[in-house]
Amino acid sequence: MFDAAVFSCAEGTRKPEQKIYEIALERLGVKPHEAVFIDDRVDFIAGAKKLGIHTILFKDPEQVKQELASFAISLE
């Protein structure tokens, strides 16, 4: 389901530090405007937004599916 995994313990940086998002983007081979970051913490969402990454603040799975649909992404 995921194209890449980035673990802060292995990278020496963590959310909401800019470097962790940059590492994820690099691994995925995408630009910030091509990515969607999902998290349940507002401060982590803010860190991703600063780089221009699309974000979804997680509340529940159905809400995330609906918001992903606005990016033309389906989980079905």
Residue pairs with C-beta under 8 A, 6 or more apart in sequence:
3 28
4 24
4 27
4 28
6 20
6 23
6 24
6 27
8 14
8 15
8 20
11 19
11 20
11 23
13 19
13 20
13 23
14 20
15 21
15 39
15 41
15 43
15 44
15 47
16 43
16 44
16 46
16 47
16 48
17 47
18 47
18 50
18 51
20 47
21 32
21 37
21 47
21 48
21 51
21 53
22 51
24 35
25 31
25 32
25 35
25 51
25 53
28 35
32 51
32 52
32 53
33 52
33 53
33 54
35 53
35 54
36 53
36 54
36 55
36 56
36 68
36 71
36 73
37 44
37 45
37 48
37 53
37 54
37 55
37 56
38 55
38 56
38 58
38 64
39 45
39 48
39 55
39 57
39 58
40 57
40 58
40 59
42 57
45 55
45 56
45 57
48 55
49 55
54 71
56 64
56 67
56 68
58 64
65 75
68 74
68 75
